[in-house]
Amino acid sequence: MIRTISIGSYISIQGFFEGLAANGNILVRVGSRTYEGKPIGR
């Protein structure tokens, strides 16, 4: 499932959902890199 997250005020990343972090953020994978950020609502 592809999800979009926000990192900071101006950067958003779209990638494959990897899991939930303990602080409420979500993890997405883009290629071999994993990013953590706040989910963007639907």
mmCIF entry with sequence, helices, sheets and N, C-alpha, C, O atoms, coordinates in Angstrom:
data_MODEL
# 
_entry.id   MODEL 
# 
_entity.id                         1 
_entity.type                       polymer 
_entity.pdbx_number_of_molecules   1 
# 
_entity_poly.entity_id                      1 
_entity_poly.type                           'polypeptide(L)' 
_entity_poly.nstd_linkage                   no 
_entity_poly.nstd_monomer                   no 
_entity_poly.pdbx_seq_one_letter_code       MIRTISIGSYISIQGFFEGLAANGNILVRVGSRTYEGKPIGR 
_entity_poly.pdbx_seq_one_letter_code_can   MIRTISIGSYISIQGFFEGLAANGNILVRVGSRTYEGKPIGR 
_entity_poly.pdbx_strand_id                 A 
# 
loop_
_entity_poly_seq.entity_id 
_entity_poly_seq.num 
_entity_poly_seq.mon_id 
_entity_poly_seq.hetero 
1 1  MET n 
1 2  ILE n 
1 3  ARG n 
1 4  THR n 
1 5  ILE n 
1 6  SER n 
1 7  ILE n 
1 8  GLY n 
1 9  SER n 
1 10 TYR n 
1 11 ILE n 
1 12 SER n 
1 13 ILE n 
1 14 GLN n 
1 15 GLY n 
1 16 PHE n 
1 17 PHE n 
1 18 GLU n 
1 19 GLY n 
1 20 LEU n 
1 21 ALA n 
1 22 ALA n 
1 23 ASN n 
1 24 GLY n 
1 25 ASN n 
1 26 ILE n 
1 27 LEU n 
1 28 VAL n 
1 29 ARG n 
1 30 VAL n 
1 31 GLY n 
1 32 SER n 
1 33 ARG n 
1 34 THR n 
1 35 TYR n 
1 36 GLU n 
1 37 GLY n 
1 38 LYS n 
1 39 PRO n 
1 40 ILE n 
1 41 GLY n 
1 42 ARG n 
# 
_struct_asym.id          A 
_struct_asym.entity_id   1 
# 
_struct_sheet.id               AA1 
_struct_sheet.type             ? 
_struct_sheet.number_strands   5 
_struct_sheet.details          ? 
# 
loop_
_struct_sheet_order.sheet_id 
_struct_sheet_order.range_id_1 
_struct_sheet_order.range_id_2 
_struct_sheet_order.offset 
_struct_sheet_order.sense 
AA1 1 2 ? anti-parallel 
AA1 2 3 ? anti-parallel 
AA1 3 4 ? anti-parallel 
AA1 4 5 ? anti-parallel 
# 
loop_
_struct_sheet_range.sheet_id 
_struct_sheet_range.id 
_struct_sheet_range.beg_label_comp_id 
_struct_sheet_range.beg_label_asym_id 
_struct_sheet_range.beg_label_seq_id 
_struct_sheet_range.pdbx_beg_PDB_ins_code 
_struct_sheet_range.end_label_comp_id 
_struct_sheet_range.end_label_asym_id 
_struct_sheet_range.end_label_seq_id 
_struct_sheet_range.pdbx_end_PDB_ins_code 
_struct_sheet_range.beg_auth_comp_id 
_struct_sheet_range.beg_auth_asym_id 
_struct_sheet_range.beg_auth_seq_id 
_struct_sheet_range.end_auth_comp_id 
_struct_sheet_range.end_auth_asym_id 
_struct_sheet_range.end_auth_seq_id 
AA1 1 ILE A 2  ? ILE A 7  ? ILE A 2  ILE A 7  
AA1 2 ILE A 11 ? LEU A 20 ? ILE A 11 LEU A 20 
AA1 3 ILE A 26 ? VAL A 30 ? ILE A 26 VAL A 30 
AA1 4 ARG A 33 ? PRO A 39 ? ARG A 33 PRO A 39 
AA1 5 ILE A 2  ? ILE A 7  ? ILE A 2  ILE A 7  
# 
loop_
_atom_site.group_PDB 
_atom_site.id 
_atom_site.type_symbol 
_atom_site.label_atom_id 
_atom_site.label_alt_id 
_atom_site.label_comp_id 
_atom_site.label_asym_id 
_atom_site.label_entity_id 
_atom_site.label_seq_id 
_atom_site.pdbx_PDB_ins_code 
_atom_site.Cartn_x 
_atom_site.Cartn_y 
_atom_site.Cartn_z 
_atom_site.occupancy 
_atom_site.B_iso_or_equiv 
_atom_site.pdbx_formal_charge 
_atom_site.auth_seq_id 
_atom_site.auth_comp_id 
_atom_site.auth_asym_id 
_atom_site.auth_atom_id 
_atom_site.pdbx_PDB_model_num 
ATOM 1   N N  . MET A 1 1  ? 0.844  -1.164 0.000  1.00 0.00 ? 1  MET A N  1 
ATOM 2   C CA . MET A 1 1  ? 0.000  0.000  0.000  1.00 0.00 ? 1  MET A CA 1 
ATOM 3   C C  . MET A 1 1  ? 0.900  1.240  0.000  1.00 0.00 ? 1  MET A C  1 
ATOM 4   O O  . MET A 1 1  ? 1.838  1.326  0.793  1.00 0.00 ? 1  MET A O  1 
ATOM 5   N N  . ILE A 1 2  ? 0.624  2.173  -0.861 1.00 0.00 ? 2  ILE A N  1 
ATOM 6   C CA . ILE A 1 2  ? 1.418  3.392  -0.954 1.00 0.00 ? 2  ILE A CA 1 
ATOM 7   C C  . ILE A 1 2  ? 0.819  4.449  -0.028 1.00 0.00 ? 2  ILE A C  1 
ATOM 8   O O  . ILE A 1 2  ? -0.388 4.687  -0.040 1.00 0.00 ? 2  ILE A O  1 
ATOM 9   N N  . ARG A 1 3  ? 1.679  5.079  0.774  1.00 0.00 ? 3  ARG A N  1 
ATOM 10  C CA . ARG A 1 3  ? 1.244  6.125  1.708  1.00 0.00 ? 3  ARG A CA 1 
ATOM 11  C C  . ARG A 1 3  ? 2.100  7.370  1.499  1.00 0.00 ? 3  ARG A C  1 
ATOM 12  O O  . ARG A 1 3  ? 3.210  7.297  0.971  1.00 0.00 ? 3  ARG A O  1 
ATOM 13  N N  . THR A 1 4  ? 1.567  8.507  1.921  1.00 0.00 ? 4  THR A N  1 
ATOM 14  C CA . THR A 1 4  ? 2.285  9.772  1.826  1.00 0.00 ? 4  THR A CA 1 
ATOM 15  C C  . THR A 1 4  ? 2.516  10.305 3.234  1.00 0.00 ? 4  THR A C  1 
ATOM 16  O O  . THR A 1 4  ? 1.605  10.320 4.061  1.00 0.00 ? 4  THR A O  1 
ATOM 17  N N  . ILE A 1 5  ? 3.748  10.743 3.497  1.00 0.00 ? 5  ILE A N  1 
ATOM 18  C CA . ILE A 1 5  ? 4.082  11.310 4.796  1.00 0.00 ? 5  ILE A CA 1 
ATOM 19  C C  . ILE A 1 5  ? 4.648  12.706 4.610  1.00 0.00 ? 5  ILE A C  1 
ATOM 20  O O  . ILE A 1 5  ? 5.114  13.067 3.529  1.00 0.00 ? 5  ILE A O  1 
ATOM 21  N N  . SER A 1 6  ? 4.601  13.478 5.678  1.00 0.00 ? 6  SER A N  1 
ATOM 22  C CA . SER A 1 6  ? 5.150  14.819 5.687  1.00 0.00 ? 6  SER A CA 1 
ATOM 23  C C  . SER A 1 6  ? 6.369  14.842 6.586  1.00 0.00 ? 6  SER A C  1 
ATOM 24  O O  . SER A 1 6  ? 6.324  14.382 7.727  1.00 0.00 ? 6  SER A O  1 
ATOM 25  N N  . ILE A 1 7  ? 7.463  15.384 6.059  1.00 0.00 ? 7  ILE A N  1 
ATOM 26  C CA . ILE A 1 7  ? 8.683  15.563 6.834  1.00 0.00 ? 7  ILE A CA 1 
ATOM 27  C C  . ILE A 1 7  ? 8.975  17.055 6.844  1.00 0.00 ? 7  ILE A C  1 
ATOM 28  O O  . ILE A 1 7  ? 9.302  17.636 5.809  1.00 0.00 ? 7  ILE A O  1 
ATOM 29  N N  . GLY A 1 8  ? 8.860  17.664 7.990  1.00 0.00 ? 8  GLY A N  1 
ATOM 30  C CA . GLY A 1 8  ? 9.038  19.113 8.075  1.00 0.00 ? 8  GLY A CA 1 
ATOM 31  C C  . GLY A 1 8  ? 7.828  19.843 7.508  1.00 0.00 ? 8  GLY A C  1 
ATOM 32  O O  . GLY A 1 8  ? 6.730  19.291 7.438  1.00 0.00 ? 8  GLY A O  1 
ATOM 33  N N  . SER A 1 9  ? 8.042  21.081 7.110  1.00 0.00 ? 9  SER A N  1 
ATOM 34  C CA . SER A 1 9  ? 6.927  21.901 6.625  1.00 0.00 ? 9  SER A CA 1 
ATOM 35  C C  . SER A 1 9  ? 6.705  21.799 5.126  1.00 0.00 ? 9  SER A C  1 
ATOM 36  O O  . SER A 1 9  ? 5.588  22.010 4.653  1.00 0.00 ? 9  SER A O  1 
ATOM 37  N N  . TYR A 1 10 ? 7.757  21.475 4.366  1.00 0.00 ? 10 TYR A N  1 
ATOM 38  C CA . TYR A 1 10 ? 7.658  21.575 2.915  1.00 0.00 ? 10 TYR A CA 1 
ATOM 39  C C  . TYR A 1 10 ? 7.933  20.284 2.162  1.00 0.00 ? 10 TYR A C  1 
ATOM 40  O O  . TYR A 1 10 ? 7.761  20.235 0.944  1.00 0.00 ? 10 TYR A O  1 
ATOM 41  N N  . ILE A 1 11 ? 8.349  19.255 2.850  1.00 0.00 ? 11 ILE A N  1 
ATOM 42  C CA . ILE A 1 11 ? 8.740  18.024 2.165  1.00 0.00 ? 11 ILE A CA 1 
ATOM 43  C C  . ILE A 1 11 ? 7.721  16.933 2.436  1.00 0.00 ? 11 ILE A C  1 
ATOM 44  O O  . ILE A 1 11 ? 7.386  16.658 3.589  1.00 0.00 ? 11 ILE A O  1 
ATOM 45  N N  . SER A 1 12 ? 7.225  16.306 1.363  1.00 0.00 ? 12 SER A N  1 
ATOM 46  C CA . SER A 1 12 ? 6.366  15.130 1.496  1.00 0.00 ? 12 SER A CA 1 
ATOM 47  C C  . SER A 1 12 ? 6.978  14.006 0.670  1.00 0.00 ? 12 SER A C  1 
ATOM 48  O O  . SER A 1 12 ? 7.570  14.229 -0.386 1.00 0.00 ? 12 SER A O  1 
ATOM 49  N N  . ILE A 1 13 ? 6.815  12.798 1.184  1.00 0.00 ? 13 ILE A N  1 
ATOM 50  C CA . ILE A 1 13 ? 7.397  11.618 0.551  1.00 0.00 ? 13 ILE A CA 1 
ATOM 51  C C  . ILE A 1 13 ? 6.306  10.584 0.380  1.00 0.00 ? 13 ILE A C  1 
ATOM 52  O O  . ILE A 1 13 ? 5.494  10.363 1.278  1.00 0.00 ? 13 ILE A O  1 
ATOM 53  N N  . GLN A 1 14 ? 6.294  9.952  -0.782 1.00 0.00 ? 14 GLN A N  1 
ATOM 54  C CA . GLN A 1 14 ? 5.327  8.900  -1.059 1.00 0.00 ? 14 GLN A CA 1 
ATOM 55  C C  . GLN A 1 14 ? 6.089  7.598  -1.274 1.00 0.00 ? 14 GLN A C  1 
ATOM 56  O O  . GLN A 1 14 ? 7.022  7.541  -2.075 1.00 0.00 ? 14 GLN A O  1 
ATOM 57  N N  . GLY A 1 15 ? 5.682  6.547  -0.549 1.00 0.00 ? 15 GLY A N  1 
ATOM 58  C CA . GLY A 1 15 ? 6.363  5.269  -0.665 1.00 0.00 ? 15 GLY A CA 1 
ATOM 59  C C  . GLY A 1 15 ? 5.509  4.144  -0.121 1.00 0.00 ? 15 GLY A C  1 
ATOM 60  O O  . GLY A 1 15 ? 4.355  4.346  0.257  1.00 0.00 ? 15 GLY A O  1 
ATOM 61  N N  . PHE A 1 16 ? 6.090  2.959  -0.087 1.00 0.00 ? 16 PHE A N  1 
ATOM 62  C CA . PHE A 1 16 ? 5.371  1.777  0.382  1.00 0.00 ? 16 PHE A CA 1 
ATOM 63  C C  . PHE A 1 16 ? 5.338  1.746  1.902  1.00 0.00 ? 16 PHE A C  1 
ATOM 64  O O  . PHE A 1 16 ? 6.365  1.945  2.551  1.00 0.00 ? 16 PHE A O  1 
ATOM 65  N N  . PHE A 1 17 ? 4.163  1.499  2.476  1.00 0.00 ? 17 PHE A N  1 
ATOM 66  C CA . PHE A 1 17 ? 3.973  1.466  3.922  1.00 0.00 ? 17 PHE A CA 1 
ATOM 67  C C  . PHE A 1 17 ? 4.788  0.337  4.528  1.00 0.00 ? 17 PHE A C  1 
ATOM 68  O O  . PHE A 1 17 ? 4.711  -0.804 4.075  1.00 0.00 ? 17 PHE A O  1 
ATOM 69  N N  . GLU A 1 18 ? 5.582  0.658  5.567  1.00 0.00 ? 18 GLU A N  1 
ATOM 70  C CA . GLU A 1 18 ? 6.420  -0.332 6.252  1.00 0.00 ? 18 GLU A CA 1 
ATOM 71  C C  . GLU A 1 18 ? 5.919  -0.647 7.648  1.00 0.00 ? 18 GLU A C  1 
ATOM 72  O O  . GLU A 1 18 ? 6.047  -1.786 8.097  1.00 0.00 ? 18 GLU A O  1 
ATOM 73  N N  . GLY A 1 19 ? 5.355  0.324  8.347  1.00 0.00 ? 19 GLY A N  1 
ATOM 74  C CA . GLY A 1 19 ? 4.885  0.070  9.704  1.00 0.00 ? 19 GLY A CA 1 
ATOM 75  C C  . GLY A 1 19 ? 4.650  1.356  10.463 1.00 0.00 ? 19 GLY A C  1 
ATOM 76  O O  . GLY A 1 19 ? 4.786  2.456  9.928  1.00 0.00 ? 19 GLY A O  1 
ATOM 77  N N  . LEU A 1 20 ? 4.288  1.187  11.741 1.00 0.00 ? 20 LEU A N  1 
ATOM 78  C CA . LEU A 1 20 ? 4.027  2.314  12.624 1.00 0.00 ? 20 LEU A CA 1 
ATOM 79  C C  . LEU A 1 20 ? 5.184  2.484  13.599 1.00 0.00 ? 20 LEU A C  1 
ATOM 80  O O  . LEU A 1 20 ? 5.736  1.500  14.091 1.00 0.00 ? 20 LEU A O  1 
ATOM 81  N N  . ALA A 1 21 ? 5.547  3.722  13.874 1.00 0.00 ? 21 ALA A N  1 
ATOM 82  C CA . ALA A 1 21 ? 6.561  4.014  14.887 1.00 0.00 ? 21 ALA A CA 1 
ATOM 83  C C  . ALA A 1 21 ? 5.860  4.196  16.235 1.00 0.00 ? 21 ALA A C  1 
ATOM 84  O O  . ALA A 1 21 ? 4.653  4.433  16.287 1.00 0.00 ? 21 ALA A O  1 
ATOM 85  N N  . ALA A 1 22 ? 6.608  4.084  17.300 1.00 0.00 ? 22 ALA A N  1 
ATOM 86  C CA . ALA A 1 22 ? 6.048  4.190  18.648 1.00 0.00 ? 22 ALA A CA 1 
ATOM 87  C C  . ALA A 1 22 ? 5.484  5.585  18.938 1.00 0.00 ? 22 ALA A C  1 
ATOM 88  O O  . ALA A 1 22 ? 4.603  5.725  19.786 1.00 0.00 ? 22 ALA A O  1 
ATOM 89  N N  . ASN A 1 23 ? 5.971  6.601  18.256 1.00 0.00 ? 23 ASN A N  1 
ATOM 90  C CA . ASN A 1 23 ? 5.531  7.977  18.504 1.00 0.00 ? 23 ASN A CA 1 
ATOM 91  C C  . ASN A 1 23 ? 4.335  8.394  17.644 1.00 0.00 ? 23 ASN A C  1 
ATOM 92  O O  . ASN A 1 23 ? 3.961  9.567  17.660 1.00 0.00 ? 23 ASN A O  1 
ATOM 93  N N  . GLY A 1 24 ? 3.733  7.484  16.906 1.00 0.00 ? 24 GLY A N  1 
ATOM 94  C CA . GLY A 1 24 ? 2.558  7.795  16.088 1.00 0.00 ? 24 GLY A CA 1 
ATOM 95  C C  . GLY A 1 24 ? 2.871  8.092  14.640 1.00 0.00 ? 24 GLY A C  1 
ATOM 96  O O  . GLY A 1 24 ? 1.952  8.203  13.829 1.00 0.00 ? 24 GLY A O  1 
ATOM 97  N N  . ASN A 1 25 ? 4.127  8.223  14.292 1.00 0.00 ? 25 ASN A N  1 
ATOM 98  C CA . ASN A 1 25 ? 4.524  8.428  12.901 1.00 0.00 ? 25 ASN A CA 1 
ATOM 99  C C  . ASN A 1 25 ? 4.440  7.107  12.146 1.00 0.00 ? 25 ASN A C  1 
ATOM 100 O O  . ASN A 1 25 ? 4.303  6.045  12.752 1.00 0.00 ? 25 ASN A O  1 
ATOM 101 N N  . ILE A 1 26 ? 4.524  7.182  10.817 1.00 0.00 ? 26 ILE A N  1 
ATOM 102 C CA . ILE A 1 26 ? 4.547  5.957  10.023 1.00 0.00 ? 26 ILE A CA 1 
ATOM 103 C C  . ILE A 1 26 ? 5.856  5.878  9.245  1.00 0.00 ? 26 ILE A C  1 
ATOM 104 O O  . ILE A 1 26 ? 6.517  6.890  9.011  1.00 0.00 ? 26 ILE A O  1 
ATOM 105 N N  . LEU A 1 27 ? 6.212  4.678  8.855  1.00 0.00 ? 27 LEU A N  1 
ATOM 106 C CA . LEU A 1 27 ? 7.432  4.416  8.104  1.00 0.00 ? 27 LEU A CA 1 
ATOM 107 C C  . LEU A 1 27 ? 7.066  4.044  6.684  1.00 0.00 ? 27 LEU A C  1 
ATOM 108 O O  . LEU A 1 27 ? 6.181  3.215  6.469  1.00 0.00 ? 27 LEU A O  1 
ATOM 109 N N  . VAL A 1 28 ? 7.735  4.645  5.708  1.00 0.00 ? 28 VAL A N  1 
ATOM 110 C CA . VAL A 1 28 ? 7.539  4.296  4.304  1.00 0.00 ? 28 VAL A CA 1 
ATOM 111 C C  . VAL A 1 28 ? 8.893  3.984  3.685  1.00 0.00 ? 28 VAL A C  1 
ATOM 112 O O  . VAL A 1 28 ? 9.914  4.541  4.088  1.00 0.00 ? 28 VAL A O  1 
ATOM 113 N N  . ARG A 1 29 ? 8.891  3.095  2.708  1.00 0.00 ? 29 ARG A N  1 
ATOM 114 C CA . ARG A 1 29 ? 10.126 2.709  2.023  1.00 0.00 ? 29 ARG A CA 1 
ATOM 115 C C  . ARG A 1 29 ? 10.088 3.219  0.592  1.00 0.00 ? 29 ARG A C  1 
ATOM 116 O O  . ARG A 1 29 ? 9.103  3.058  -0.128 1.00 0.00 ? 29 ARG A O  1 
ATOM 117 N N  . VAL A 1 30 ? 11.211 3.849  0.200  1.00 0.00 ? 30 VAL A N  1 
ATOM 118 C CA . VAL A 1 30 ? 11.413 4.310  -1.172 1.00 0.00 ? 30 VAL A CA 1 
ATOM 119 C C  . VAL A 1 30 ? 12.736 3.705  -1.616 1.00 0.00 ? 30 VAL A C  1 
ATOM 120 O O  . VAL A 1 30 ? 13.803 4.131  -1.174 1.00 0.00 ? 30 VAL A O  1 
ATOM 121 N N  . GLY A 1 31 ? 12.661 2.716  -2.485 1.00 0.00 ? 31 GLY A N  1 
ATOM 122 C CA . GLY A 1 31 ? 13.875 2.015  -2.891 1.00 0.00 ? 31 GLY A CA 1 
ATOM 123 C C  . GLY A 1 31 ? 14.467 1.279  -1.710 1.00 0.00 ? 31 GLY A C  1 
ATOM 124 O O  . GLY A 1 31 ? 13.798 0.440  -1.107 1.00 0.00 ? 31 GLY A O  1 
ATOM 125 N N  . SER A 1 32 ? 15.717 1.578  -1.367 1.00 0.00 ? 32 SER A N  1 
ATOM 126 C CA . SER A 1 32 ? 16.353 0.917  -0.232 1.00 0.00 ? 32 SER A CA 1 
ATOM 127 C C  . SER A 1 32 ? 16.344 1.795  1.021  1.00 0.00 ? 32 SER A C  1 
ATOM 128 O O  . SER A 1 32 ? 16.907 1.401  2.043  1.00 0.00 ? 32 SER A O  1 
ATOM 129 N N  . ARG A 1 33 ? 15.724 2.962  0.966  1.00 0.00 ? 33 ARG A N  1 
ATOM 130 C CA . ARG A 1 33 ? 15.700 3.876  2.111  1.00 0.00 ? 33 ARG A CA 1 
ATOM 131 C C  . ARG A 1 33 ? 14.350 3.870  2.794  1.00 0.00 ? 33 ARG A C  1 
ATOM 132 O O  . ARG A 1 33 ? 13.318 3.717  2.142  1.00 0.00 ? 33 ARG A O  1 
ATOM 133 N N  . THR A 1 34 ? 14.354 4.036  4.110  1.00 0.00 ? 34 THR A N  1 
ATOM 134 C CA . THR A 1 34 ? 13.129 4.107  4.904  1.00 0.00 ? 34 THR A CA 1 
ATOM 135 C C  . THR A 1 34 ? 13.045 5.485  5.537  1.00 0.00 ? 34 THR A C  1 
ATOM 136 O O  . THR A 1 34 ? 14.028 5.992  6.076  1.00 0.00 ? 34 THR A O  1 
ATOM 137 N N  . TYR A 1 35 ? 11.856 6.092  5.467  1.00 0.00 ? 35 TYR A N  1 
ATOM 138 C CA . TYR A 1 35 ? 11.633 7.423  6.008  1.00 0.00 ? 35 TYR A CA 1 
ATOM 139 C C  . TYR A 1 35 ? 10.529 7.363  7.050  1.00 0.00 ? 35 TYR A C  1 
ATOM 140 O O  . TYR A 1 35 ? 9.615  6.544  6.950  1.00 0.00 ? 35 TYR A O  1 
ATOM 141 N N  . GLU A 1 36 ? 10.616 8.234  8.054  1.00 0.00 ? 36 GLU A N  1 
ATOM 142 C CA . GLU A 1 36 ? 9.612  8.328  9.099  1.00 0.00 ? 36 GLU A CA 1 
ATOM 143 C C  . GLU A 1 36 ? 9.032  9.728  9.098  1.00 0.00 ? 36 GLU A C  1 
ATOM 144 O O  . GLU A 1 36 ? 9.765  10.714 9.022  1.00 0.00 ? 36 GLU A O  1 
ATOM 145 N N  . GLY A 1 37 ? 7.692  9.813  9.183  1.00 0.00 ? 37 GLY A N  1 
ATOM 146 C CA . GLY A 1 37 ? 7.058  11.124 9.205  1.00 0.00 ? 37 GLY A CA 1 
ATOM 147 C C  . GLY A 1 37 ? 5.595  11.037 9.582  1.00 0.00 ? 37 GLY A C  1 
ATOM 148 O O  . GLY A 1 37 ? 5.066  9.957  9.845  1.00 0.00 ? 37 GLY A O  1 
ATOM 149 N N  . LYS A 1 38 ? 4.960  12.171 9.604  1.00 0.00 ? 38 LYS A N  1 
ATOM 150 C CA . LYS A 1 38 ? 3.544  12.238 9.965  1.00 0.00 ? 38 LYS A CA 1 
ATOM 151 C C  . LYS A 1 38 ? 2.692  11.914 8.736  1.00 0.00 ? 38 LYS A C  1 
ATOM 152 O O  . LYS A 1 38 ? 2.954  12.417 7.643  1.00 0.00 ? 38 LYS A O  1 
ATOM 153 N N  . PRO A 1 39 ? 1.680  11.079 8.918  1.00 0.00 ? 39 PRO A N  1 
ATOM 154 C CA . PRO A 1 39 ? 0.827  10.728 7.769  1.00 0.00 ? 39 PRO A CA 1 
ATOM 155 C C  . PRO A 1 39 ? 0.006  11.921 7.302  1.00 0.00 ? 39 PRO A C  1 
ATOM 156 O O  . PRO A 1 39 ? -0.427 12.746 8.107  1.00 0.00 ? 39 PRO A O  1 
ATOM 157 N N  . ILE A 1 40 ? -0.202 12.001 6.003  1.00 0.00 ? 40 ILE A N  1 
ATOM 158 C CA . ILE A 1 40 ? -1.060 13.015 5.399  1.00 0.00 ? 40 ILE A CA 1 
ATOM 159 C C  . ILE A 1 40 ? -2.432 12.382 5.202  1.00 0.00 ? 40 ILE A C  1 
ATOM 160 O O  . ILE A 1 40 ? -2.550 11.298 4.630  1.00 0.00 ? 40 ILE A O  1 
ATOM 161 N N  . GLY A 1 41 ? -3.467 13.067 5.681  1.00 0.00 ? 41 GLY A N  1 
ATOM 162 C CA . GLY A 1 41 ? -4.833 12.543 5.618  1.00 0.00 ? 41 GLY A CA 1 
ATOM 163 C C  . GLY A 1 41 ? -5.320 12.335 4.206  1.00 0.00 ? 41 GLY A C  1 
ATOM 164 O O  . GLY A 1 41 ? -4.786 12.910 3.257  1.00 0.00 ? 41 GLY A O  1 
ATOM 165 N N  . ARG A 1 42 ? -6.325 11.519 4.078  1.00 0.00 ? 42 ARG A N  1 
ATOM 166 C CA . ARG A 1 42 ? -6.902 11.187 2.774  1.00 0.00 ? 42 ARG A CA 1 
ATOM 167 C C  . ARG A 1 42 ? -7.909 12.200 2.343  1.00 0.00 ? 42 ARG A C  1 
ATOM 168 O O  . ARG A 1 42 ? -8.491 12.072 1.265  1.00 0.00 ? 42 ARG A O  1 
# 
